[in-house]
Amino acid sequence: MNIADLHFLVAEDHEFQRKTLIIALKSLGAKHILEAADGRVAFELFSDLATPVDVIICDLEMPNMDGMEFIRHIGNAGAPVSIILTSAMERSVISSVETMTRAYGINLLGAIEKPATPKKLRELIERHGENIQPSAQKAAAAIPPGEVISGMEQQQFVPYFQPKVDLATGIVVGAEALVRWRHPQQGILPPGAFLGIIEQNGLMDDLTWMMLEKSALACLAWHKLGWMLNVSVNLSLTSLEDTSLADRITQAVEKQGLAPKYMTLEITESAAMTHVATCLEGLARLRMKGFGLSIDDYGTGYSSMQQLGRIPFTELKIDKSFVTDCAKNPQQRVILESSIDMARKLGLKTVAEGIETRSDWNLLKELGCSIAQGYFIAKPLPALQFIDWVQNWTAPE
């Protein structure tokens, strides 16, 4: 990534701070920089600009429209933009705004406590592009529903595999299967480009079965290479409403030649709260069949502890909003420590998703987290690249 090619927008009401940020960006090689003294002007520049802004550097305290309102408008616009927060406010407030920013679907690169230095800016700017995707709304609008349906019929949707590594030993223990669309003209497309259309056309269940079968086949291939890895697959809400769920999944996976004990099914907390009786029956039966069960995005809802008490989970997956940059955030550390300790007492493995730096890795290892997942280890990889990656993986010392 070349910083000279990126377009920046600096929203900061304090003139000296604003000029300092601009000088710092220019010292890093930035050539395209817009500036605004309040959120309202910043949003007008953002909305009217012919060339899209790549990275916004935003203060929280500004006149006319403060940083939080500005971020809300950016989120509602659905633009594929990254944000860096700058503020002299207390860490707990900044942490809340970080969580809010991610909740609006914005790619948050991080927060800098003033004054911002070129070194701090470079570290965050280098994250741009790792997770940035066209907004789901705009991407979905650009693709006709018929094209998505045709892609489903032609089995163009494939799993990409993001590695999961044992923190204590550094050994690869498995991977999460994440859906991608291998589009014949547009190349590899992320979920935001098609999931909305799939849901609207009642095809979510079909996509789930496609992912189950293809992921089972990939996992079996790993076993034939001598790697007894586990694969994790997400279960959709519509699948959980099916009373024959356990038998159907078992048949689909065993048909591919994979034993259920090598597959973990990830269920979001919100899905587990819907159709509770049917959900509990299906999940309990899946556990009896030998599948692992993971509560995904743990901590993002209101009833996580209740779910842990009534569903036979084997794994607790801590949401990335608590993991990313955890080494810099005392509040996040407390949440992580208590979650890991609770999981240990319940006999559950813990998976931390969203590990992006060596500092995150070190802290999670220190806290006794079981498994690590995130861009610090590897991005989601197509099946053949995943095999190459496993062969060459070396754990951090």
Solvent accessible surface area in square Angstrom, and as a share of the most:
residue,aa,sasa,rsa
1,M,124,0.55
2,N,89,0.46
3,I,13,0.07
4,A,21,0.16
5,D,95,0.49
6,L,15,0.08
7,H,44,0.20
8,F,2,0.01
9,L,0,0.00
10,V,0,0.00
11,A,0,0.00
12,E,1,0.00
13,D,57,0.29
14,H,98,0.44
15,E,108,0.48
16,F,144,0.60
17,Q,46,0.20
18,R,27,0.10
19,K,82,0.35
20,T,42,0.25
21,L,8,0.04
22,I,17,0.09
23,I,119,0.61
24,A,5,0.04
25,L,0,0.00
26,K,126,0.53
27,S,77,0.50
28,L,22,0.11
29,G,31,0.30
30,A,7,0.05
31,K,152,0.64
32,H,78,0.35
33,I,39,0.20
34,L,55,0.27
35,E,67,0.30
36,A,4,0.03
37,A,46,0.35
38,D,12,0.06
39,G,0,0.00
40,R,118,0.43
41,V,64,0.37
42,A,0,0.00
43,F,50,0.21
44,E,94,0.42
45,L,52,0.26
46,F,27,0.11
47,S,66,0.43
48,D,118,0.61
49,L,58,0.29
50,A,106,0.82
51,T,61,0.36
52,P,100,0.63
53,V,7,0.04
54,D,36,0.19
55,V,0,0.00
56,I,0,0.00
57,I,0,0.00
58,C,0,0.00
59,D,7,0.03
60,L,4,0.02
61,E,106,0.47
62,M,17,0.08
63,P,70,0.44
64,N,102,0.53
65,M,13,0.06
66,D,53,0.27
67,G,0,0.00
68,M,82,0.36
69,E,54,0.24
70,F,0,0.00
71,I,0,0.00
72,R,96,0.35
73,H,48,0.21
74,I,1,0.01
75,G,13,0.13
76,N,100,0.51
77,A,41,0.32
78,G,16,0.16
79,A,27,0.21
80,P,60,0.38
81,V,2,0.01
82,S,0,0.00
83,I,0,0.00
84,I,0,0.00
85,L,1,0.00
86,T,1,0.01
87,S,3,0.02
88,A,84,0.65
89,M,65,0.29
90,E,117,0.52
91,R,49,0.18
92,S,44,0.29
93,V,46,0.27
94,I,1,0.01
95,S,17,0.11
96,S,71,0.46
97,V,3,0.02
98,E,8,0.04
99,T,72,0.42
100,M,50,0.22
101,T,0,0.00
102,R,57,0.21
103,A,86,0.67
104,Y,73,0.28
105,G,70,0.67
106,I,13,0.07
107,N,23,0.12
108,L,18,0.09
109,L,3,0.01
110,G,1,0.01
111,A,23,0.18
112,I,7,0.04
113,E,85,0.38
114,K,49,0.21
115,P,89,0.56
116,A,10,0.08
117,T,52,0.30
118,P,58,0.37
119,K,144,0.61
120,K,85,0.36
121,L,0,0.00
122,R,100,0.37
123,E,81,0.36
124,L,7,0.04
125,I,0,0.00
126,E,94,0.42
127,R,29,0.11
128,H,20,0.09
129,G,45,0.43
130,E,76,0.34
131,N,58,0.30
132,I,45,0.23
133,Q,77,0.34
134,P,77,0.48
135,S,20,0.13
136,A,58,0.45
137,Q,131,0.58
138,K,113,0.48
139,A,13,0.10
140,A,22,0.17
141,A,88,0.68
142,A,78,0.61
143,I,5,0.03
144,P,74,0.46
145,P,72,0.45
146,G,47,0.45
147,E,62,0.28
148,V,0,0.00
149,I,57,0.29
150,S,38,0.25
151,G,1,0.01
152,M,13,0.06
153,E,133,0.59
154,Q,113,0.50
155,Q,99,0.44
156,Q,32,0.14
157,F,0,0.00
158,V,18,0.11
159,P,12,0.07
160,Y,26,0.10
161,F,0,0.00
162,Q,14,0.06
163,P,0,0.00
164,K,9,0.04
165,V,0,0.00
166,D,36,0.19
167,L,1,0.01
168,A,83,0.64
169,T,86,0.50
170,G,7,0.06
171,I,109,0.55
172,V,13,0.08
173,V,49,0.28
174,G,1,0.01
175,A,0,0.00
176,E,9,0.04
177,A,2,0.01
178,L,43,0.21
179,V,18,0.10
180,R,33,0.12
181,W,1,0.00
182,R,122,0.44
183,H,9,0.04
184,P,89,0.56
185,Q,145,0.65
186,Q,99,0.44
187,G,33,0.32
188,I,76,0.38
189,L,23,0.11
190,P,21,0.13
191,P,32,0.20
192,G,18,0.17
193,A,2,0.02
194,F,0,0.00
195,L,48,0.24
196,G,29,0.28
197,I,9,0.05
198,I,0,0.00
199,E,104,0.47
200,Q,150,0.67
201,N,63,0.32
202,G,61,0.59
203,L,31,0.16
204,M,40,0.18
205,D,37,0.19
206,D,74,0.38
207,L,5,0.03
208,T,7,0.04
209,W,28,0.10
210,M,14,0.06
211,M,13,0.06
212,L,0,0.00
213,E,65,0.29
214,K,46,0.19
215,S,0,0.00
216,A,0,0.00
217,L,95,0.47
218,A,14,0.11
219,C,0,0.00
220,L,35,0.18
221,A,41,0.31
222,W,1,0.01
223,H,26,0.12
224,K,160,0.68
225,L,90,0.45
226,G,57,0.55
227,W,55,0.19
228,M,111,0.50
229,L,12,0.06
230,N,38,0.20
231,V,0,0.00
232,S,0,0.00
233,V,1,0.01
234,N,55,0.28
235,L,9,0.04
236,S,14,0.09
237,L,73,0.36
238,T,66,0.38
239,S,1,0.00
240,L,3,0.02
241,E,73,0.33
242,D,35,0.18
243,T,92,0.53
244,S,48,0.31
245,L,1,0.00
246,A,1,0.01
247,D,65,0.33
248,R,90,0.33
249,I,0,0.00
250,T,14,0.08
251,Q,123,0.55
252,A,11,0.09
253,V,0,0.00
254,E,94,0.42
255,K,168,0.71
256,Q,33,0.15
257,G,48,0.46
258,L,3,0.01
259,A,42,0.33
260,P,14,0.09
261,K,133,0.56
262,Y,46,0.17
263,M,0,0.00
264,T,8,0.05
265,L,0,0.00
266,E,1,0.01
267,I,0,0.00
268,T,47,0.28
269,E,7,0.03
270,S,78,0.50
271,A,6,0.05
272,A,1,0.01
273,M,87,0.39
274,T,49,0.28
275,H,103,0.46
276,V,52,0.30
277,A,81,0.63
278,T,36,0.21
279,C,1,0.01
280,L,52,0.26
281,E,79,0.35
282,G,3,0.03
283,L,0,0.00
284,A,40,0.31
285,R,87,0.32
286,L,0,0.00
287,R,87,0.32
288,M,165,0.74
289,K,80,0.34
290,G,26,0.25
291,F,0,0.00
292,G,12,0.11
293,L,0,0.00
294,S,0,0.00
295,I,0,0.00
296,D,12,0.06
297,D,43,0.22
298,Y,15,0.06
299,G,30,0.29
300,T,77,0.45
301,G,33,0.31
302,Y,220,0.84
303,S,22,0.14
304,S,12,0.07
305,M,140,0.62
306,Q,102,0.45
307,Q,0,0.00
308,L,19,0.10
309,G,71,0.68
310,R,80,0.29
311,I,6,0.03
312,P,52,0.33
313,F,13,0.06
314,T,31,0.18
315,E,4,0.02
316,L,0,0.00
317,K,0,0.00
318,I,1,0.01
319,D,16,0.08
320,K,114,0.48
321,S,21,0.13
322,F,39,0.16
323,V,0,0.00
324,T,11,0.06
325,D,16,0.08
326,C,1,0.01
327,A,49,0.38
328,K,119,0.50
329,N,3,0.02
330,P,86,0.54
331,Q,71,0.31
332,Q,12,0.05
333,R,87,0.32
334,V,98,0.56
335,I,69,0.35
336,L,0,0.00
337,E,85,0.38
338,S,65,0.42
339,S,8,0.05
340,I,3,0.02
341,D,54,0.28
342,M,45,0.20
343,A,0,0.00
344,R,130,0.47
345,K,161,0.68
346,L,96,0.48
347,G,67,0.64
348,L,25,0.12
349,K,100,0.42
350,T,4,0.02
351,V,0,0.00
352,A,0,0.00
353,E,27,0.12
354,G,10,0.10
355,I,0,0.00
356,E,38,0.17
357,T,34,0.20
358,R,102,0.37
359,S,56,0.36
360,D,0,0.00
361,W,5,0.02
362,N,70,0.36
363,L,12,0.06
364,L,0,0.00
365,K,92,0.39
366,E,118,0.53
367,L,19,0.10
368,G,39,0.38
369,C,6,0.04
370,S,36,0.23
371,I,10,0.05
372,A,0,0.00
373,Q,3,0.01
374,G,3,0.02
375,Y,73,0.28
376,F,61,0.26
377,I,12,0.06
378,A,12,0.09
379,K,116,0.49
380,P,14,0.09
381,L,14,0.07
382,P,24,0.15
383,A,42,0.32
384,L,141,0.70
385,Q,97,0.43
386,F,0,0.00
387,I,31,0.16
388,D,76,0.39
389,W,45,0.16
390,V,22,0.13
391,Q,113,0.50
392,N,117,0.60
393,W,52,0.18
394,T,112,0.65
395,A,30,0.23
396,P,29,0.18
397,E,186,0.83
